[in-house]
Amino acid sequence: MKQNPAILLRPAQAADCTLLARVLRPADRAELAASHPGQVPAELLRQFVRRSAHAYVLTYRQQPAAIFGLAPDSWLGNRACVWLLTGNSVAKIPKTFFRTARRFVAAALSEYALLYNFADERYAAALRFIRRLGGTFDGTFYQTPSARFLRFTFRRK
């Protein structure tokens, strides 16, 4: 497969969080605002990266297109919270983005039997993306003042 030199996957750094926060897709920004009201997106991203055992940035033309990671419940457990936030430029590299996410989920499931998180039910594209990656929704949710968040899981087969 031919590689595009404009696309790079590498460990996430604090500076990536600041850069991505400036160009978050509107639905990602809305999801963060609903799940963490009153908090600053760049600081939330830095917190997510710090809490993660693995956190990566997918860059396009040297700018963050997506940041994602994996935060285990405990260091000896078999469950981890998987998370992802995207910037506007991710739409320019949809195939690479999907393949990268699929490989990340597969690698994470080799380490943890269960991956989970909650997604804003208003973010239809994210719900489709989770399903396309093999995630399932079990009907569990939590409600914030502005949105309902649906629990999803990925399970090792």
C-alpha positions as protocol buffer text, in pm:
chain_id: "A"
residue {
  index: 1
  type: MET
  ca { x: 0 y: 0 z: 0 }
}
residue {
  index: 2
  type: LYS
  ca { x: 134 y: 343 z: -95 }
}
residue {
  index: 3
  type: GLN
  ca { x: 186 y: 576 z: 200 }
}
residue {
  index: 4
  type: ASN
  ca { x: 97 y: 944 z: 189 }
}
residue {
  index: 5
  type: PRO
  ca { x: 386 y: 1151 z: 332 }
}
residue {
  index: 6
  type: ALA
  ca { x: 135 y: 1419 z: 436 }
}
residue {
  index: 7
  type: ILE
  ca { x: -21 y: 1175 z: 689 }
}
residue {
  index: 8
  type: LEU
  ca { x: 157 y: 1069 z: 1007 }
}
residue {
  index: 9
  type: LEU
  ca { x: 57 y: 870 z: 1316 }
}
residue {
  index: 10
  type: ARG
  ca { x: 262 y: 934 z: 1631 }
}
residue {
  index: 11
  type: PRO
  ca { x: 228 y: 954 z: 2010 }
}
residue {
  index: 12
  type: ALA
  ca { x: 20 y: 1255 z: 2117 }
}
residue {
  index: 13
  type: GLN
  ca { x: 180 y: 1551 z: 2290 }
}
residue {
  index: 14
  type: ALA
  ca { x: 31 y: 1841 z: 2488 }
}
residue {
  index: 15
  type: ALA
  ca { x: 87 y: 2081 z: 2197 }
}
residue {
  index: 16
  type: ASP
  ca { x: -130 y: 1857 z: 1975 }
}
residue {
  index: 17
  type: CYS
  ca { x: -419 y: 1905 z: 2215 }
}
residue {
  index: 18
  type: THR
  ca { x: -400 y: 2283 z: 2187 }
}
residue {
  index: 19
  type: LEU
  ca { x: -380 y: 2269 z: 1808 }
}
residue {
  index: 20
  type: LEU
  ca { x: -667 y: 2020 z: 1770 }
}
residue {
  index: 21
  type: ALA
  ca { x: -888 y: 2213 z: 2013 }
}
residue {
  index: 22
  type: ARG
  ca { x: -874 y: 2511 z: 1775 }
}
residue {
  index: 23
  type: VAL
  ca { x: -1004 y: 2307 z: 1481 }
}
residue {
  index: 24
  type: LEU
  ca { x: -1241 y: 2055 z: 1643 }
}
residue {
  index: 25
  type: ARG
  ca { x: -1531 y: 1954 z: 1425 }
}
residue {
  index: 26
  type: PRO
  ca { x: -1847 y: 2127 z: 1547 }
}
residue {
  index: 27
  type: ALA
  ca { x: -2008 y: 1798 z: 1657 }
}
residue {
  index: 28
  type: ASP
  ca { x: -1695 y: 1703 z: 1857 }
}
residue {
  index: 29
  type: ARG
  ca { x: -1695 y: 2047 z: 2021 }
}
residue {
  index: 30
  type: ALA
  ca { x: -2067 y: 2010 z: 2104 }
}
residue {
  index: 31
  type: GLU
  ca { x: -2009 y: 1663 z: 2250 }
}
residue {
  index: 32
  type: LEU
  ca { x: -1731 y: 1794 z: 2475 }
}
residue {
  index: 33
  type: ALA
  ca { x: -1941 y: 2092 z: 2584 }
}
residue {
  index: 34
  type: ALA
  ca { x: -2230 y: 1863 z: 2675 }
}
residue {
  index: 35
  type: SER
  ca { x: -2020 y: 1602 z: 2855 }
}
residue {
  index: 36
  type: HIS
  ca { x: -1788 y: 1847 z: 3034 }
}
residue {
  index: 37
  type: PRO
  ca { x: -1983 y: 2174 z: 3069 }
}
residue {
  index: 38
  type: GLY
  ca { x: -1778 y: 2485 z: 3129 }
}
residue {
  index: 39
  type: GLN
  ca { x: -1443 y: 2316 z: 3066 }
}
residue {
  index: 40
  type: VAL
  ca { x: -1188 y: 2424 z: 2806 }
}
residue {
  index: 41
  type: PRO
  ca { x: -1145 y: 2177 z: 2517 }
}
residue {
  index: 42
  type: ALA
  ca { x: -764 y: 2204 z: 2502 }
}
residue {
  index: 43
  type: GLU
  ca { x: -733 y: 2131 z: 2874 }
}
residue {
  index: 44
  type: LEU
  ca { x: -978 y: 1839 z: 2849 }
}
residue {
  index: 45
  type: LEU
  ca { x: -772 y: 1690 z: 2565 }
}
residue {
  index: 46
  type: ARG
  ca { x: -454 y: 1726 z: 2771 }
}
residue {
  index: 47
  type: GLN
  ca { x: -628 y: 1549 z: 3063 }
}
residue {
  index: 48
  type: PHE
  ca { x: -742 y: 1267 z: 2835 }
}
residue {
  index: 49
  type: VAL
  ca { x: -388 y: 1221 z: 2700 }
}
residue {
  index: 50
  type: ARG
  ca { x: -235 y: 1226 z: 3051 }
}
residue {
  index: 51
  type: ARG
  ca { x: -481 y: 961 z: 3178 }
}
residue {
  index: 52
  type: SER
  ca { x: -422 y: 731 z: 2883 }
}
residue {
  index: 53
  type: ALA
  ca { x: -189 y: 433 z: 2868 }
}
residue {
  index: 54
  type: HIS
  ca { x: -177 y: 494 z: 2492 }
}
residue {
  index: 55
  type: ALA
  ca { x: -260 y: 820 z: 2312 }
}
residue {
  index: 56
  type: TYR
  ca { x: -191 y: 902 z: 1950 }
}
residue {
  index: 57
  type: VAL
  ca { x: -238 y: 1184 z: 1707 }
}
residue {
  index: 58
  type: LEU
  ca { x: -313 y: 1140 z: 1339 }
}
residue {
  index: 59
  type: THR
  ca { x: -172 y: 1438 z: 1153 }
}
residue {
  index: 60
  type: TYR
  ca { x: -249 y: 1563 z: 806 }
}
residue {
  index: 61
  type: ARG
  ca { x: -6 y: 1811 z: 655 }
}
residue {
  index: 62
  type: GLN
  ca { x: 164 y: 1847 z: 994 }
}
residue {
  index: 63
  type: GLN
  ca { x: -159 y: 1947 z: 1172 }
}
residue {
  index: 64
  type: PRO
  ca { x: -363 y: 1725 z: 1409 }
}
residue {
  index: 65
  type: ALA
  ca { x: -663 y: 1566 z: 1237 }
}
residue {
  index: 66
  type: ALA
  ca { x: -758 y: 1334 z: 1527 }
}
residue {
  index: 67
  type: ILE
  ca { x: -642 y: 1244 z: 1875 }
}
residue {
  index: 68
  type: PHE
  ca { x: -741 y: 915 z: 2036 }
}
residue {
  index: 69
  type: GLY
  ca { x: -643 y: 704 z: 2328 }
}
residue {
  index: 70
  type: LEU
  ca { x: -703 y: 429 z: 2576 }
}
residue {
  index: 71
  type: ALA
  ca { x: -740 y: 481 z: 2952 }
}
residue {
  index: 72
  type: PRO
  ca { x: -748 y: 156 z: 3153 }
}
residue {
  index: 73
  type: ASP
  ca { x: -982 y: 129 z: 3453 }
}
residue {
  index: 74
  type: SER
  ca { x: -690 y: -9 z: 3653 }
}
residue {
  index: 75
  type: TRP
  ca { x: -338 y: -116 z: 3567 }
}
residue {
  index: 76
  type: LEU
  ca { x: -422 y: -482 z: 3622 }
}
residue {
  index: 77
  type: GLY
  ca { x: -775 y: -479 z: 3480 }
}
residue {
  index: 78
  type: ASN
  ca { x: -912 y: -601 z: 3150 }
}
residue {
  index: 79
  type: ARG
  ca { x: -1127 y: -296 z: 3067 }
}
residue {
  index: 80
  type: ALA
  ca { x: -1032 y: 40 z: 2921 }
}
residue {
  index: 81
  type: CYS
  ca { x: -1208 y: 358 z: 2816 }
}
residue {
  index: 82
  type: VAL
  ca { x: -1146 y: 429 z: 2448 }
}
residue {
  index: 83
  type: TRP
  ca { x: -1180 y: 789 z: 2328 }
}
residue {
  index: 84
  type: LEU
  ca { x: -1145 y: 989 z: 2007 }
}
residue {
  index: 85
  type: LEU
  ca { x: -1184 y: 1351 z: 1904 }
}
residue {
  index: 86
  type: THR
  ca { x: -1149 y: 1484 z: 1552 }
}
residue {
  index: 87
  type: GLY
  ca { x: -1063 y: 1803 z: 1371 }
}
residue {
  index: 88
  type: ASN
  ca { x: -1199 y: 1939 z: 1045 }
}
residue {
  index: 89
  type: SER
  ca { x: -917 y: 1798 z: 833 }
}
residue {
  index: 90
  type: VAL
  ca { x: -1008 y: 1437 z: 916 }
}
residue {
  index: 91
  type: ALA
  ca { x: -1270 y: 1466 z: 641 }
}
residue {
  index: 92
  type: LYS
  ca { x: -984 y: 1497 z: 389 }
}
residue {
  index: 93
  type: ILE
  ca { x: -842 y: 1154 z: 483 }
}
residue {
  index: 94
  type: PRO
  ca { x: -1147 y: 933 z: 553 }
}
residue {
  index: 95
  type: LYS
  ca { x: -998 y: 601 z: 441 }
}
residue {
  index: 96
  type: THR
  ca { x: -676 y: 648 z: 636 }
}
residue {
  index: 97
  type: PHE
  ca { x: -875 y: 764 z: 937 }
}
residue {
  index: 98
  type: PHE
  ca { x: -1099 y: 458 z: 934 }
}
residue {
  index: 99
  type: ARG
  ca { x: -812 y: 213 z: 877 }
}
residue {
  index: 100
  type: THR
  ca { x: -613 y: 374 z: 1160 }
}
residue {
  index: 101
  type: ALA
  ca { x: -909 y: 356 z: 1398 }
}
residue {
  index: 102
  type: ARG
  ca { x: -978 y: -7 z: 1304 }
}
residue {
  index: 103
  type: ARG
  ca { x: -615 y: -105 z: 1371 }
}
residue {
  index: 104
  type: PHE
  ca { x: -616 y: 86 z: 1700 }
}
residue {
  index: 105
  type: VAL
  ca { x: -932 y: -91 z: 1822 }
}
residue {
  index: 106
  type: ALA
  ca { x: -790 y: -431 z: 1718 }
}
residue {
  index: 107
  type: ALA
  ca { x: -462 y: -363 z: 1900 }
}
residue {
  index: 108
  type: ALA
  ca { x: -646 y: -237 z: 2208 }
}
residue {
  index: 109
  type: LEU
  ca { x: -860 y: -551 z: 2217 }
}
residue {
  index: 110
  type: SER
  ca { x: -548 y: -765 z: 2217 }
}
residue {
  index: 111
  type: GLU
  ca { x: -456 y: -591 z: 2542 }
}
residue {
  index: 112
  type: TYR
  ca { x: -802 y: -543 z: 2700 }
}
residue {
  index: 113
  type: ALA
  ca { x: -1107 y: -769 z: 2673 }
}
residue {
  index: 114
  type: LEU
  ca { x: -1351 y: -478 z: 2686 }
}
residue {
  index: 115
  type: LEU
  ca { x: -1333 y: -122 z: 2555 }
}
residue {
  index: 116
  type: TYR
  ca { x: -1611 y: 123 z: 2639 }
}
residue {
  index: 117
  type: ASN
  ca { x: -1722 y: 483 z: 2647 }
}
residue {
  index: 118
  type: PHE
  ca { x: -2029 y: 698 z: 2591 }
}
residue {
  index: 119
  type: ALA
  ca { x: -2121 y: 892 z: 2275 }
}
residue {
  index: 120
  type: ASP
  ca { x: -2354 y: 1188 z: 2234 }
}
residue {
  index: 121
  type: GLU
  ca { x: -2672 y: 1051 z: 2079 }
}
residue {
  index: 122
  type: ARG
  ca { x: -2701 y: 1368 z: 1865 }
}
residue {
  index: 123
  type: TYR
  ca { x: -2370 y: 1289 z: 1690 }
}
residue {
  index: 124
  type: ALA
  ca { x: -2505 y: 1054 z: 1422 }
}
residue {
  index: 125
  type: ALA
  ca { x: -2175 y: 1031 z: 1232 }
}
residue {
  index: 126
  type: ALA
  ca { x: -1994 y: 915 z: 1547 }
}
residue {
  index: 127
  type: LEU
  ca { x: -2259 y: 653 z: 1622 }
}
residue {
  index: 128
  type: ARG
  ca { x: -2229 y: 517 z: 1265 }
}
residue {
  index: 129
  type: PHE
  ca { x: -1847 y: 519 z: 1293 }
}
residue {
  index: 130
  type: ILE
  ca { x: -1858 y: 322 z: 1620 }
}
residue {
  index: 131
  type: ARG
  ca { x: -2091 y: 64 z: 1467 }
}
residue {
  index: 132
  type: ARG
  ca { x: -1877 y: 39 z: 1155 }
}
residue {
  index: 133
  type: LEU
  ca { x: -1574 y: -35 z: 1374 }
}
residue {
  index: 134
  type: GLY
  ca { x: -1768 y: -317 z: 1543 }
}
residue {
  index: 135
  type: GLY
  ca { x: -1893 y: -137 z: 1852 }
}
residue {
  index: 136
  type: THR
  ca { x: -2233 y: -212 z: 2002 }
}
residue {
  index: 137
  type: PHE
  ca { x: -2476 y: -3 z: 2206 }
}
residue {
  index: 138
  type: ASP
  ca { x: -2640 y: -179 z: 2500 }
}
residue {
  index: 139
  type: GLY
  ca { x: -2914 y: 73 z: 2583 }
}
residue {
  index: 140
  type: THR
  ca { x: -2731 y: 216 z: 2885 }
}
residue {
  index: 141
  type: PHE
  ca { x: -2710 y: 593 z: 2889 }
}
residue {
  index: 142
  type: TYR
  ca { x: -2647 y: 892 z: 3108 }
}
residue {
  index: 143
  type: GLN
  ca { x: -2815 y: 1229 z: 3079 }
}
residue {
  index: 144
  type: THR
  ca { x: -2655 y: 1570 z: 3108 }
}
residue {
  index: 145
  type: PRO
  ca { x: -2855 y: 1894 z: 3108 }
}
residue {
  index: 146
  type: SER
  ca { x: -2803 y: 1928 z: 2731 }
}
residue {
  index: 147
  type: ALA
  ca { x: -2762 y: 1576 z: 2588 }
}
residue {
  index: 148
  type: ARG
  ca { x: -2800 y: 1205 z: 2638 }
}
residue {
  index: 149
  type: PHE
  ca { x: -2490 y: 986 z: 2607 }
}
residue {
  index: 150
  type: LEU
  ca { x: -2517 y: 626 z: 2490 }
}
residue {
  index: 151
  type: ARG
  ca { x: -2281 y: 358 z: 2621 }
}
residue {
  index: 152
  type: PHE
  ca { x: -2094 y: 156 z: 2360 }
}
residue {
  index: 153
  type: THR
  ca { x: -1853 y: -134 z: 2387 }
}
residue {
  index: 154
  type: PHE
  ca { x: -1603 y: -326 z: 2182 }
}
residue {
  index: 155
  type: ARG
  ca { x: -1539 y: -682 z: 2300 }
}
residue {
  index: 156
  type: ARG
  ca { x: -1258 y: -923 z: 2229 }
}
residue {
  index: 157
  type: LYS
  ca { x: -1379 y: -1215 z: 2020 }
}
